[in-house]
Amino acid sequence: MLRRVAHLRTGQRLLVHSAAGGVGTAALQLGKIGGLVMFGTASKPKHSLLADLGAVPIDYRSEDFAVRIHELVPDGVDCVLDPIAGTSWWKSYGCLRRGGSLVCYGVQAAVSQGKAAAALGFVSLGVTKLLPDGRKASWFNVKLSRDRHPEWFREDLTQLFQFLAACLIQPVIAARLPLREAQRANEMLEKSQVSGKIVLLPWE
């Protein structure tokens, strides 16, 4: 998303929603390598993790992230990664500066608010595509992208393993659970009780 969709360059600004999650922490680590100026939304207990990963934390529970972003960077950010949907995509689009890119890749609102919230998100995404304001919004689907551009995945996976070997990235693991506790893992994720990823171990 950072490289192939948003085409971010050193010094540009990135806002990551659900920044303490698995995708969020990965994006922050890669953004740090790329020299990006980063902001991330998360609950207050997870702010120290975001700061350690190089992002300015924003408490989505007590702050309006759009208002806060424009306080910090009045002209907006260059990219927003948003897996939430609902009204979040529209507000995230408003955080972009001219030439900026909103990348939507999940519909978390469908879990917490129902299918109507997900539908609202896609309606707002469609509206943004009609606005001639120099900004863009797109839906990112891993499988579709992989099928269309398999060479991207070979190149990017090679780069990621090189970063890992050089200790430039360190995946954030919240817990390691036996496979028989998969239901518990899902409940932890749905309740936002973890930072990073949960690893399921089939041999335990």
Phi, psi and omega in degrees: 000317181292318187269315189270334183256306184275338179054049184285147180238162180309134178091349179281166189253136183231132172248125181244123174272155186051047191291343179268359179279185182297309178292320182299312181294325177295316180298319180294320179295318179290324177295324178295317176300321182279001177073032180274154171269120194238148175227147181215140176263138178191166175289158187307316182298343183261005185292327180295324177297315180298318179297319178298329180273001173099013183250152171278118184283145174232126181277104184291344181278327184248351182234149169276112188299327181293317177297316182296319179299317182287340171288320183281318180223090188307328181269002173096182182251167181271338181206143171234128172260118189227111178259019193262313184076207186060222178278351185297320182298320180294316179294322179296321178300323179290347178275352185278142169277170179298133184091356183281168185226128172262125178245114180259131185218010179198168181226062181301331181298335180296330180284314185273333186237352178100173185295332180298324179294320178297316180298319178300320179300314182290329174296314180294324178297319178296321179296319182298329181291343181267352185275122180273063186243013176081003176249162180221156178223143182213157175259127181253126178238120185300311183297315181297317179296319180296319181293325182279326185226067181300332180293330176300316184291322177297314181294315184289322179294321176300316180296319180297318178295327176293318176299318181295316180297327180273004181060029177276337174234150179217099181308135180275116181252116182280323183198154173241117185235148174295152184303328181296346179257028181299323179298317178298321178299316179297320179296320178297319179293316182295331180266008179055042182267001185233156170245129183085214185250157170255131178258126176264129184254108185289343184266004180251000000 
